[in-house]
Amino acid sequence: MTILNQFSVFFAQIGSILTSPSQLLLLFGCTFMGIIFGALPGLTATLGVALLTTLTYGMSLNVAMVALMAIYVGAVYGGSFSAITLNIPGTAASAATAMEGYPMAKKGLAGKALGLTTTASAIGTIFSIIFVVIFIPLISELALQFTSVEYFLLAFFGILISGSISCPDTRHSSKGLVSWFLWSFLSNGWNR
């Protein structure tokens, strides 16, 4: 499938959403619910998607995907509200927003900080949708070719990264690597 065909399918789906009042209402409702999930610390985008997944079983595939993506995007954006106003990131993605947005709010520029984060979120969402439409065939083809060797290397890479993050000092990084390796080995062994 060429890129033009992918975009034509994408815009046809967007057109069907925009012409259906029920899907449009679902889109805005799930986005608003996602913003609330993101703004409340402890309620993350992943939790919002997990809770909404049970409600989407009776929906068609297109409607369910619209609802799940809307709550996810809304929650990632909503985390910036508490990050800017309270210095408490609502989601992990808004930790950097707290570092720059909260000092702006203390100076009386909370509205400007919220405007900037809204603009940045909208631009980032548009670019990410374009990249997903372009690269999803390649990524899905690559993911379907994964075997046990690739899964092992991916898990091993995760262990190495976790160990190096837990102990950035090179003298003690082996302790972090050993602890993560033992944890992953024992947890996988007990789950069988």
N, CA and C atoms as an extended XYZ file, in Angstrom:
576
Properties=species:S:1:pos:R:3:atomname:S:1:resname:S:1:resid:I:1 pbc="F F F"
N         0.852       -1.174        0.000 N   MET     1
C         0.000        0.000        0.000 CA  MET     1
C         0.896        1.234        0.000 C   MET     1
N         0.652        2.127       -0.916 N   THR     2
C         1.467        3.333       -1.006 CA  THR     2
C         1.038        4.338        0.061 C   THR     2
N         1.869        5.334        0.221 N   ILE     3
C         1.584        6.350        1.233 CA  ILE     3
C         0.314        7.123        0.879 C   ILE     3
N         0.114        7.373       -0.401 N   LEU     4
C        -1.103        8.080       -0.805 CA  LEU     4
C        -2.352        7.266       -0.504 C   LEU     4
N        -2.279        5.948       -0.704 N   ASN     5
C        -3.416        5.089       -0.356 CA  ASN     5
C        -3.673        5.098        1.148 C   ASN     5
N        -2.589        5.099        1.924 N   GLN     6
C        -2.743        5.135        3.370 CA  GLN     6
C        -3.425        6.426        3.815 C   GLN     6
N        -3.010        7.554        3.237 N   PHE     7
C        -3.626        8.824        3.597 CA  PHE     7
C        -5.072        8.903        3.120 C   PHE     7
N        -5.384        8.286        1.979 N   SER     8
C        -6.771        8.314        1.517 CA  SER     8
C        -7.670        7.512        2.453 C   SER     8
N        -7.182        6.366        2.932 N   VAL     9
C        -7.948        5.582        3.907 CA  VAL     9
C        -8.088        6.367        5.215 C   VAL     9
N        -7.014        7.011        5.640 N   PHE    10
C        -7.046        7.792        6.877 CA  PHE    10
C        -8.059        8.927        6.790 C   PHE    10
N        -8.025        9.691        5.698 N   PHE    11
C        -8.952       10.811        5.571 CA  PHE    11
C       -10.387       10.339        5.372 C   PHE    11
N       -10.575        9.164        4.782 N   ALA    12
C       -11.933        8.616        4.676 CA  ALA    12
C       -12.474        8.290        6.072 C   ALA    12
N       -11.621        7.750        6.938 N   GLN    13
C       -12.039        7.455        8.314 CA  GLN    13
C       -12.317        8.740        9.094 C   GLN    13
N       -11.486        9.759        8.892 N   ILE    14
C       -11.716       11.049        9.548 CA  ILE    14
C       -13.042       11.637        9.075 C   ILE    14
N       -13.305       11.537        7.776 N   GLY    15
C       -14.563       12.044        7.242 CA  GLY    15
C       -15.770       11.329        7.816 C   GLY    15
N       -15.642       10.006        8.009 N   SER    16
C       -16.768        9.265        8.593 CA  SER    16
C       -16.992        9.642       10.056 C   SER    16
N       -15.936        9.982       10.762 N   ILE    17
C       -16.087       10.424       12.152 CA  ILE    17
C       -16.752       11.794       12.203 C   ILE    17
N       -16.324       12.692       11.325 N   LEU    18
C       -16.848       14.058       11.352 CA  LEU    18
C       -18.295       14.147       10.881 C   LEU    18
N       -18.738       13.197       10.075 N   THR    19
C       -20.125       13.235        9.594 CA  THR    19
C       -21.081       12.468       10.497 C   THR    19
N       -20.569       11.751       11.466 N   SER    20
C       -21.420       10.997       12.385 CA  SER    20
C       -21.503       11.749       13.714 C   SER    20
N       -22.670       12.278       14.070 N   PRO    21
C       -22.779       13.011       15.340 CA  PRO    21
C       -22.472       12.157       16.566 C   PRO    21
N       -22.834       10.888       16.528 N   SER    22
C       -22.565       10.044       17.698 CA  SER    22
C       -21.072        9.809       17.884 C   SER    22
N       -20.350        9.589       16.783 N   GLN    23
C       -18.900        9.402       16.900 CA  GLN    23
C       -18.206       10.699       17.295 C   GLN    23
N       -18.708       11.814       16.799 N   LEU    24
C       -18.122       13.103       17.165 CA  LEU    24
C       -18.345       13.398       18.643 C   LEU    24
N       -19.528       13.076       19.146 N   LEU    25
C       -19.819       13.247       20.568 CA  LEU    25
C       -18.951       12.327       21.416 C   LEU    25
N       -18.764       11.095       20.954 N   LEU    26
C       -17.885       10.155       21.657 CA  LEU    26
C       -16.451       10.658       21.668 C   LEU    26
N       -16.010       11.207       20.548 N   LEU    27
C       -14.644       11.741       20.463 CA  LEU    27
C       -14.422       12.856       21.476 C   LEU    27
N       -15.331       13.821       21.512 N   PHE    28
C       -15.170       14.935       22.446 CA  PHE    28
C       -15.360       14.492       23.898 C   PHE    28
N       -16.305       13.585       24.130 N   GLY    29
C       -16.525       13.094       25.489 CA  GLY    29
C       -15.335       12.328       26.034 C   GLY    29
N       -14.759       11.464       25.208 N   CYS    30
C       -13.589       10.691       25.664 CA  CYS    30
C       -12.364       11.585       25.819 C   CYS    30
N       -12.222       12.588       24.962 N   THR    31
C       -11.103       13.519       25.119 CA  THR    31
C       -11.240       14.298       26.420 C   THR    31
N       -12.449       14.767       26.717 N   PHE    32
C       -12.677       15.494       27.970 CA  PHE    32
C       -12.432       14.594       29.174 C   PHE    32
N       -12.906       13.335       29.099 N   MET    33
C       -12.667       12.395       30.187 CA  MET    33
C       -11.168       12.120       30.339 C   MET    33
N       -10.445       12.048       29.225 N   GLY    34
C        -9.004       11.863       29.277 CA  GLY    34
C        -8.295       13.043       29.916 C   GLY    34
N        -8.757       14.253       29.622 N   ILE    35
C        -8.155       15.442       30.235 CA  ILE    35
C        -8.344       15.398       31.747 C   ILE    35
N        -9.517       14.968       32.192 N   ILE    36
C        -9.753       14.846       33.632 CA  ILE    36
C        -8.844       13.772       34.234 C   ILE    36
N        -8.714       12.630       33.542 N   PHE    37
C        -7.822       11.579       34.037 CA  PHE    37
C        -6.392       12.074       34.150 C   PHE    37
N        -5.926       12.808       33.144 N   GLY    38
C        -4.552       13.294       33.168 CA  GLY    38
C        -4.323       14.368       34.210 C   GLY    38
N        -5.337       15.198       34.455 N   ALA    39
C        -5.173       16.302       35.400 CA  ALA    39
C        -5.130       15.827       36.848 C   ALA    39
N        -5.743       14.691       37.135 N   LEU    40
C        -5.725       14.162       38.500 CA  LEU    40
C        -4.494       13.293       38.700 C   LEU    40
N        -3.589       13.682       39.578 N   PRO    41
C        -2.384       12.881       39.801 CA  PRO    41
C        -2.742       11.461       40.271 C   PRO    41
N        -2.091       10.496       39.682 N   GLY    42
C        -2.345        9.101       40.014 CA  GLY    42
C        -3.223        8.409       38.995 C   GLY    42
N        -4.038        9.167       38.281 N   LEU    43
C        -4.858        8.602       37.207 CA  LEU    43
C        -4.146        8.909       35.894 C   LEU    43
N        -3.539        7.910       35.292 N   THR    44
C        -2.707        8.120       34.116 CA  THR    44
C        -3.462        7.805       32.841 C   THR    44
N        -2.808        8.071       31.724 N   ALA    45
C        -3.386        7.768       30.420 CA  ALA    45
C        -3.583        6.269       30.252 C   ALA    45
N        -2.646        5.494       30.731 N   THR    46
C        -2.750        4.043       30.625 CA  THR    46
C        -3.930        3.515       31.429 C   THR    46
N        -4.144        4.066       32.606 N   LEU    47
C        -5.279        3.653       33.423 CA  LEU    47
C        -6.590        4.036       32.758 C   LEU    47
N        -6.647        5.214       32.160 N   GLY    48
C        -7.845        5.623       31.450 CA  GLY    48
C        -8.183        4.699       30.295 C   GLY    48
N        -7.174        4.320       29.528 N   VAL    49
C        -7.394        3.381       28.422 CA  VAL    49
C        -7.814        2.020       28.958 C   VAL    49
N        -7.196        1.573       30.031 N   ALA    50
C        -7.545        0.261       30.595 CA  ALA    50
C        -8.982        0.235       31.100 C   ALA    50
N        -9.415        1.298       31.749 N   LEU    51
C       -10.784        1.347       32.248 CA  LEU    51
C       -11.806        1.470       31.116 C   LEU    51
N       -11.454        2.205       30.072 N   LEU    52
C       -12.380        2.388       28.961 CA  LEU    52
C       -12.437        1.161       28.052 C   LEU    52
N       -11.403        0.351       28.075 N   THR    53
C       -11.376       -0.829       27.206 CA  THR    53
C       -12.553       -1.754       27.478 C   THR    53
N       -12.925       -1.908       28.719 N   THR    54
C       -14.045       -2.802       29.037 CA  THR    54
C       -15.359       -2.275       28.477 C   THR    54
N       -15.483       -0.968       28.317 N   LEU    55
C       -16.712       -0.396       27.779 CA  LEU    55
C       -16.770       -0.449       26.254 C   LEU    55
N       -15.651       -0.723       25.606 N   THR    56
C       -15.615       -0.706       24.141 CA  THR    56
C       -15.845       -2.070       23.515 C   THR    56
N       -16.062       -3.109       24.308 N   TYR    57
C       -16.238       -4.442       23.726 CA  TYR    57
C       -17.463       -4.526       22.826 C   TYR    57
N       -18.520       -3.815       23.123 N   GLY    58
C       -19.723       -3.861       22.318 CA  GLY    58
C       -19.703       -2.914       21.127 C   GLY    58
N       -18.677       -2.109       21.001 N   MET    59
C       -18.584       -1.128       19.924 CA  MET    59
C       -17.921       -1.740       18.701 C   MET    59
N       -18.117       -1.083       17.551 N   SER    60
C       -17.389       -1.510       16.359 CA  SER    60
C       -15.921       -1.125       16.513 C   SER    60
N       -15.074       -1.697       15.678 N   LEU    61
C       -13.633       -1.474       15.802 CA  LEU    61
C       -13.280       -0.004       15.632 C   LEU    61
N       -13.837        0.647       14.629 N   ASN    62
C       -13.500        2.055       14.378 CA  ASN    62
C       -13.929        2.951       15.532 C   ASN    62
N       -15.123        2.729       16.049 N   VAL    63
C       -15.622        3.561       17.157 CA  VAL    63
C       -14.794        3.317       18.421 C   VAL    63
N       -14.449        2.067       18.677 N   ALA    64
C       -13.644        1.746       19.860 CA  ALA    64
C       -12.261        2.380       19.778 C   ALA    64
N       -11.652        2.348       18.609 N   MET    65
C       -10.324        2.948       18.457 CA  MET    65
C       -10.380        4.465       18.625 C   MET    65
N       -11.448        5.087       18.131 N   VAL    66
C       -11.616        6.534       18.320 CA  VAL    66
C       -11.702        6.853       19.811 C   VAL    66
N       -12.488        6.065       20.545 N   ALA    67
C       -12.661        6.317       21.973 CA  ALA    67
C       -11.348        6.115       22.734 C   ALA    67
N       -10.639        5.036       22.436 N   LEU    68
C        -9.400        4.746       23.162 CA  LEU    68
C        -8.303        5.756       22.852 C   LEU    68
N        -8.181        6.138       21.576 N   MET    69
C        -7.161        7.133       21.235 CA  MET    69
C        -7.500        8.502       21.817 C   MET    69
N        -8.791        8.836       21.843 N   ALA    70
C        -9.195       10.136       22.388 CA  ALA    70
C        -8.891       10.232       23.874 C   ALA    70
N        -9.177        9.176       24.626 N   ILE    71
C        -8.902        9.244       26.063 CA  ILE    71
C        -7.401        9.257       26.321 C   ILE    71
N        -6.624        8.567       25.502 N   TYR    72
C        -5.172        8.567       25.694 CA  TYR    72
C        -4.580        9.943       25.409 C   TYR    72
N        -4.934       10.516       24.264 N   VAL    73
C        -4.392       11.831       23.898 CA  VAL    73
C        -4.851       12.894       24.898 C   VAL    73
N        -6.102       12.823       25.317 N   GLY    74
C        -6.600       13.780       26.300 CA  GLY    74
C        -5.887       13.661       27.636 C   GLY    74
N        -5.606       12.434       28.051 N   ALA    75
C        -4.931       12.242       29.343 CA  ALA    75
C        -3.490       12.721       29.309 C   ALA    75
N        -2.798       12.480       28.205 N   VAL    76
C        -1.416       12.958       28.112 CA  VAL    76
C        -1.381       14.483       28.153 C   VAL    76
N        -2.336       15.107       27.488 N   TYR    77
C        -2.414       16.575       27.521 CA  TYR    77
C        -2.878       17.071       28.886 C   TYR    77
N        -3.848       16.400       29.494 N   GLY    78
C        -4.423       16.852       30.758 CA  GLY    78
C        -3.444       16.871       31.910 C   GLY    78
N        -2.398       16.081       31.834 N   GLY    79
C        -1.394       16.068       32.895 CA  GLY    79
C        -0.682       17.390       33.069 C   GLY    79
N        -0.725       18.224       32.045 N   SER    80
C        -0.040       19.515       32.136 CA  SER    80
C        -0.779       20.512       33.035 C   SER    80
N        -2.074       20.317       33.253 N   PHE    81
C        -2.820       21.259       34.105 CA  PHE    81
C        -2.304       21.232       35.540 C   PHE    81
N        -2.224       20.046       36.118 N   SER    82
C        -1.722       19.968       37.491 CA  SER    82
C        -0.220       20.230       37.545 C   SER    82
N         0.484       19.934       36.456 N   ALA    83
C         1.923       20.203       36.443 CA  ALA    83
C         2.198       21.693       36.478 C   ALA    83
N         1.404       22.458       35.758 N   ILE    84
C         1.632       23.902       35.706 CA  ILE    84
C         1.097       24.602       36.953 C   ILE    84
N        -0.093       24.228       37.383 N   THR    85
C        -0.706       24.965       38.491 CA  THR    85
C        -0.246       24.505       39.872 C   THR    85
N         0.036       23.207       40.034 N   LEU    86
C         0.379       22.679       41.357 CA  LEU    86
C         1.794       22.117       41.472 C   LEU    86
N         2.522       22.072       40.359 N   ASN    87
C         3.846       21.451       40.304 CA  ASN    87
C         3.782       19.956       40.604 C   ASN    87
N         2.659       19.337       40.258 N   ILE    88
C         2.476       17.887       40.417 CA  ILE    88
C         2.115       17.333       39.045 C   ILE    88
N         3.036       16.677       38.369 N   PRO    89
C         2.703       16.150       37.040 CA  PRO    89
C         1.575       15.124       37.130 C   PRO    89
N         0.524       15.335       36.363 N   GLY    90
C        -0.589       14.393       36.349 CA  GLY    90
C        -0.203       13.095       35.670 C   GLY    90
N         0.646       13.167       34.667 N   THR    91
C         1.155       11.983       33.976 CA  THR    91
C         2.669       12.086       33.897 C   THR    91
N         3.305       10.985       33.576 N   ALA    92
C         4.767       10.993       33.473 CA  ALA    92
C         5.240       11.892       32.336 C   ALA    92
N         4.419       12.011       31.300 N   ALA    93
C         4.798       12.837       30.156 CA  ALA    93
C         4.840       14.320       30.503 C   ALA    93
N         4.200       14.722       31.566 N   SER    94
C         4.168       16.146       31.911 CA  SER    94
C         5.177       16.523       32.995 C   SER    94
N         6.145       15.681       33.240 N   ALA    95
C         7.171       16.014       34.239 CA  ALA    95
C         8.013       17.200       33.786 C   ALA    95
N         8.340       17.252       32.502 N   ALA    96
C         9.105       18.389       31.995 CA  ALA    96
C         8.262       19.661       32.003 C   ALA    96
N         6.960       19.509       31.814 N   THR    97
C         6.065       20.669       31.861 CA  THR    97
C         6.062       21.282       33.250 C   THR    97
N         6.147       20.453       34.271 N   ALA    98
C         6.178       20.960       35.644 CA  ALA    98
C         7.446       21.770       35.907 C   ALA    98
N         8.550       21.352       35.309 N   MET    99
C         9.817       22.049       35.552 CA  MET    99
C         9.818       23.451       34.948 C   MET    99
N         9.120       23.647       33.833 N   GLU   100
C         9.117       24.968       33.210 CA  GLU   100
C         7.803       25.714       33.405 C   GLU   100
N         6.694       24.976       33.501 N   GLY   101
C         5.396       25.623       33.601 CA  GLY   101
C         5.098       26.183       34.978 C   GLY   101
N         5.501       25.460       36.027 N   TYR   102
C         5.214       25.932       37.381 CA  TYR   102
C         5.923       27.241       37.711 C   TYR   102
N         7.205       27.420       37.347 N   PRO   103
C         7.822       28.730       37.584 CA  PRO   103
C         7.109       29.861       36.829 C   PRO   103
N         6.576       29.553       35.638 N   MET   104
C         5.813       30.573       34.919 CA  MET   104
C         4.523       30.900       35.675 C   MET   104
N         3.884       29.863       36.248 N   ALA   105
C         2.650       30.092       37.009 CA  ALA   105
C         2.926       30.914       38.261 C   ALA   105
N         4.087       30.701       38.909 N   LYS   106
C         4.436       31.488       40.091 CA  LYS   106
C         4.668       32.955       39.746 C   LYS   106
N         5.041       33.221       38.492 N   LYS   107
C         5.234       34.604       38.041 CA  LYS   107
C         3.939       35.226       37.520 C   LYS   107
N         2.843       34.473       37.586 N   GLY   108
C         1.566       34.995       37.115 CA  GLY   108
C         1.296       34.729       35.648 C   GLY   108
N         2.055       33.828       35.053 N   LEU   109
C         1.914       33.526       33.630 CA  LEU   109
C         1.342       32.115       33.406 C   LEU   109
N         0.440       31.694       34.290 N   ALA   110
C        -0.127       30.350       34.156 CA  ALA   110
C        -0.940       30.208       32.876 C   ALA   110
N        -1.674       31.253       32.507 N   GLY   111
C        -2.463       31.205       31.275 CA  GLY   111
C        -1.584       31.047       30.048 C   GLY   111
N        -0.467       31.760       30.036 N   LYS   112
C         0.463       31.636       28.904 CA  LYS   112
C         1.075       30.240       28.863 C   LYS   112
N         1.428       29.701       30.022 N   ALA   113
C         2.005       28.354       30.070 CA  ALA   113
C         0.994       27.315       29.592 C   ALA   113
N        -0.270       27.454       30.005 N   LEU   114
C        -1.300       26.517       29.544 CA  LEU   114
C        -1.546       26.667       28.046 C   LEU   114
N        -1.482       27.885       27.543 N   GLY   115
C        -1.631       28.101       26.103 CA  GLY   115
C        -0.499       27.473       25.318 C   GLY   115
N         0.716       27.613       25.833 N   LEU   116
C         1.868       27.015       25.165 CA  LEU   116
C         1.782       25.486       25.164 C   LEU   116
N         1.380       24.904       26.293 N   THR   117
C         1.299       23.453       26.342 CA  THR   117
C         0.151       22.933       25.470 C   THR   117
N        -0.931       23.706       25.346 N   THR   118
C        -2.027       23.310       24.466 CA  THR   118
C        -1.577       23.340       23.014 C   THR   118
N        -0.872       24.386       22.628 N   THR   119
C        -0.368       24.497       21.263 CA  THR   119
C         0.640       23.396       20.957 C   THR   119
N         1.560       23.159       21.884 N   ALA   120
C         2.562       22.117       21.676 CA  ALA   120
C         1.915       20.735       21.596 C   ALA   120
N         0.905       20.503       22.405 N   SER   121
C         0.214       19.217       22.371 CA  SER   121
C        -0.518       19.023       21.055 C   SER   121
N        -1.160       20.070       20.560 N   ALA   122
C        -1.881       19.968       19.290 CA  ALA   122
C        -0.922       19.713       18.133 C   ALA   122
N         0.189       20.442       18.094 N   ILE   123
C         1.170       20.250       17.021 CA  ILE   123
C         1.788       18.860       17.111 C   ILE   123
N         2.127       18.430       18.312 N   GLY   124
C         2.706       17.089       18.484 CA  GLY   124
C         1.742       15.986       18.095 C   GLY   124
N         0.467       16.162       18.406 N   THR   125
C        -0.529       15.161       18.032 CA  THR   125
C        -0.671       15.071       16.521 C   THR   125
N        -0.691       16.204       15.842 N   ILE   126
C        -0.814       16.207       14.379 CA  ILE   126
C         0.383       15.529       13.733 C   ILE   126
N         1.600       15.869       14.176 N   PHE   127
C         2.792       15.239       13.614 CA  PHE   127
C         2.838       13.740       13.913 C   PHE   127
N         2.438       13.356       15.116 N   SER   128
C         2.478       11.925       15.443 CA  SER   128
C         1.461       11.140       14.636 C   SER   128
N         0.302       11.729       14.354 N   ILE   129
C        -0.682       11.048       13.510 CA  ILE   129
C        -0.126       10.859       12.107 C   ILE   129
N         0.539       11.870       11.583 N   ILE   130
C         1.127       11.757       10.238 CA  ILE   130
C         2.179       10.659       10.210 C   ILE   130
N         3.043       10.604       11.221 N   PHE   131
C         4.077        9.567       11.255 CA  PHE   131
C         3.475        8.176       11.423 C   PHE   131
N         2.414        8.062       12.202 N   VAL   132
C         1.768        6.757       12.368 CA  VAL   132
C         1.175        6.286       11.051 C   VAL   132
N         0.518        7.194       10.338 N   VAL   133
C        -0.077        6.812        9.051 CA  VAL   133
C         1.010        6.371        8.070 C   VAL   133
N         2.142        7.037        8.085 N   ILE   134
C         3.217        6.702        7.148 CA  ILE   134
C         3.922        5.408        7.534 C   ILE   134
N         4.247        5.232        8.810 N   PHE   135
C         5.137        4.147        9.209 CA  PHE   135
C         4.449        2.907        9.781 C   PHE   135
N         3.134        2.920        9.985 N   ILE   136
C         2.497        1.760       10.603 CA  ILE   136
C         2.621        0.483        9.777 C   ILE   136
N         2.578        0.510        8.443 N   PRO   137
C         2.779       -0.751        7.717 CA  PRO   137
C         4.171       -1.345        7.939 C   PRO   137
N         5.178       -0.493        7.947 N   LEU   138
C         6.547       -0.959        8.177 CA  LEU   138
C         6.716       -1.512        9.588 C   LEU   138
N         6.175       -0.795       10.577 N   ILE   139
C         6.315       -1.226       11.964 CA  ILE   139
C         5.561       -2.530       12.212 C   ILE   139
N         4.352       -2.640       11.663 N   SER   140
C         3.581       -3.868       11.881 CA  SER   140
C         4.233       -5.058       11.195 C   SER   140
N         4.804       -4.854       10.010 N   GLU   141
C         5.504       -5.942        9.329 CA  GLU   141
C         6.731       -6.374       10.121 C   GLU   141
N         7.448       -5.415       10.671 N   LEU   142
C         8.624       -5.721       11.483 CA  LEU   142
C         8.229       -6.440       12.772 C   LEU   142
N         7.156       -6.001       13.406 N   ALA   143
C         6.729       -6.607       14.671 CA  ALA   143
C         6.259       -8.044       14.472 C   ALA   143
N         5.663       -8.333       13.343 N   LEU   144
C         5.186       -9.693       13.089 CA  LEU   144
C         6.327      -10.666       12.814 C   LEU   144
N         7.511      -10.163       12.532 N   GLN   145
C         8.666      -11.026       12.290 CA  GLN   145
C         9.485      -11.295       13.545 C   GLN   145
N         9.061      -10.777       14.697 N   PHE   146
C         9.782      -11.012       15.946 CA  PHE   146
C         9.711      -12.485       16.320 C   PHE   146
N        10.846      -13.021       16.713 N   THR   147
C        10.917      -14.392       17.233 CA  THR   147
C        11.395      -14.326       18.675 C   THR   147
N        11.641      -15.478       19.250 N   SER   148
C        12.078      -15.506       20.646 CA  SER   148
C        13.438      -14.835       20.826 C   SER   148
N        14.285      -14.849       19.812 N   VAL   149
C        15.597      -14.209       19.915 CA  VAL   149
C        15.434      -12.696       20.060 C   VAL   149
N        14.568      -12.102       19.245 N   GLU   150
C        14.357      -10.666       19.320 CA  GLU   150
C        13.696      -10.267       20.644 C   GLU   150
N        12.761      -11.100       21.130 N   TYR   151
C        12.144      -10.811       22.421 CA  TYR   151
C        13.179      -10.880       23.547 C   TYR   151
N        14.082      -11.845       23.471 N   PHE   152
C        15.134      -11.943       24.484 CA  PHE   152
C        16.039      -10.716       24.440 C   PHE   152
N        16.455      -10.316       23.230 N   LEU   153
C        17.325       -9.150       23.118 CA  LEU   153
C        16.626       -7.875       23.576 C   LEU   153
N        15.349       -7.760       23.302 N   LEU   154
C        14.591       -6.595       23.767 CA  LEU   154
C        14.511       -6.566       25.291 C   LEU   154
N        14.263       -7.728       25.902 N   ALA   155
C        14.215       -7.803       27.361 CA  ALA   155
C        15.594       -7.521       27.968 C   ALA   155
N        16.633       -8.054       27.346 N   PHE   156
C        17.988       -7.837       27.836 CA  PHE   156
C        18.375       -6.356       27.736 C   PHE   156
N        17.978       -5.717       26.639 N   PHE   157
C        18.227       -4.287       26.488 CA  PHE   157
C        17.514       -3.500       27.590 C   PHE   157
N        16.270       -3.884       27.895 N   GLY   158
C        15.535       -3.227       28.972 CA  GLY   158
C        16.227       -3.391       30.314 C   GLY   158
N        16.784       -4.573       30.557 N   ILE   159
C        17.502       -4.817       31.811 CA  ILE   159
C        18.760       -3.953       31.885 C   ILE   159
N        19.494       -3.870       30.776 N   LEU   160
C        20.704       -3.052       30.769 CA  LEU   160
C        20.388       -1.577       30.992 C   LEU   160
N        19.365       -1.090       30.334 N   ILE   161
C        18.997        0.314       30.499 CA  ILE   161
C        18.531        0.573       31.929 C   ILE   161
N        17.712       -0.320       32.473 N   SER   162
C        17.224       -0.143       33.842 CA  SER   162
C        18.370       -0.167       34.843 C   SER   162
N        19.318       -1.047       34.638 N   GLY   163
C        20.465       -1.113       35.540 CA  GLY   163
C        21.328        0.124       35.464 C   GLY   163
N        21.514        0.654       34.258 N   SER   164
C        22.348        1.849       34.135 CA  SER   164
C        21.627        3.090       34.656 C   SER   164
N        20.296        3.104       34.590 N   ILE   165
C        19.553        4.247       35.128 CA  ILE   165
C        19.510        4.186       36.647 C   ILE   165
N        19.354        2.983       37.206 N   SER   166
C        19.250        2.864       38.657 CA  SER   166
C        20.559        3.207       39.345 C   SER   166
N        21.679        2.957       38.708 N   CYS   167
C        22.986        3.288       39.275 CA  CYS   167
C        23.836        3.938       38.192 C   CYS   167
N        23.754        5.251       38.021 N   PRO   168
C        24.529        5.895       36.960 CA  PRO   168
C        26.032        5.867       37.211 C   PRO   168
N        26.438        5.701       38.452 N   ASP   169
C        27.855        5.596       38.762 CA  ASP   169
C        28.359        4.255       38.243 C   ASP   169
N        29.410        4.267       37.443 N   THR   170
C        29.885        3.035       36.805 CA  THR   170
C        30.423        2.031       37.827 C   THR   170
N        30.863        2.510       38.968 N   ARG   171
C        31.381        1.570       39.966 CA  ARG   171
C        30.268        0.722       40.563 C   ARG   171
N        29.044        1.262       40.637 N   HIS   172
C        27.941        0.541       41.267 CA  HIS   172
C        26.885        0.084       40.271 C   HIS   172
N        27.117        0.276       38.975 N   SER   173
C        26.093       -0.097       37.993 CA  SER   173
C        25.910       -1.602       37.921 C   SER   173
N        26.943       -2.372       38.302 N   SER   174
C        26.789       -3.832       38.268 CA  SER   174
C        25.753       -4.293       39.285 C   SER   174
N        25.623       -3.583       40.409 N   LYS   175
C        24.597       -3.946       41.394 CA  LYS   175
C        23.209       -3.770       40.803 C   LYS   175
N        22.991       -2.668       40.087 N   GLY   176
C        21.700       -2.452       39.452 CA  GLY   176
C        21.413       -3.468       38.373 C   GLY   176
N        22.440       -3.819       37.591 N   LEU   177
C        22.253       -4.805       36.532 CA  LEU   177
C        21.936       -6.180       37.099 C   LEU   177
N        22.647       -6.575       38.130 N   VAL   178
C        22.406       -7.881       38.740 CA  VAL   178
C        21.025       -7.940       39.371 C   VAL   178
N        20.628       -6.871       40.057 N   SER   179
C        19.310       -6.894       40.693 CA  SER   179
C        18.194       -6.945       39.658 C   SER   179
N        18.324       -6.178       38.576 N   TRP   180
C        17.289       -6.227       37.541 CA  TRP   180
C        17.285       -7.580       36.836 C   TRP   180
N        18.456       -8.155       36.605 N   PHE   181
C        18.521       -9.455       35.932 CA  PHE   181
C        17.887      -10.533       36.803 C   PHE   181
N        18.211      -10.536       38.089 N   LEU   182
C        17.621      -11.529       38.984 CA  LEU   182
C        16.117      -11.346       39.112 C   LEU   182
N        15.666      -10.096       39.204 N   TRP   183
C        14.236       -9.841       39.312 CA  TRP   183
C        13.494      -10.346       38.082 C   TRP   183
N        14.005      -10.033       36.899 N   SER   184
C        13.303      -10.468       35.682 CA  SER   184
C        13.372      -11.971       35.512 C   SER   184
N        14.498      -12.593       35.871 N   PHE   185
C        14.610      -14.044       35.740 CA  PHE   185
C        13.678      -14.745       36.720 C   PHE   185
N        13.678      -14.300       37.976 N   LEU   186
C        12.827      -14.956       38.982 CA  LEU   186
C        11.348      -14.707       38.744 C   LEU   186
N        11.000      -13.487       38.306 N   SER   187
C         9.572      -13.217       38.072 CA  SER   187
C         9.062      -13.995       36.870 C   SER   187
N         9.894      -14.174       35.852 N   ASN   188
C         9.477      -14.974       34.701 CA  ASN   188
C         9.456      -16.458       35.038 C   ASN   188
N        10.344      -16.891       35.895 N   GLY   189
C        10.352      -18.298       36.296 CA  GLY   189
C         9.149      -18.665       37.147 C   GLY   189
N         8.726      -17.744       38.031 N   TRP   190
C         7.570      -18.027       38.894 CA  TRP   190
C         6.255      -17.940       38.150 C   TRP   190
N         6.228      -17.177       37.047 N   ASN   191
C         4.969      -17.025       36.304 CA  ASN   191
C         4.657      -18.225       35.430 C   ASN   191
N         5.570      -19.152       35.252 N   ARG   192
C         5.335      -20.299       34.365 CA  ARG   192
C         4.565      -21.364       35.021 C   ARG   192
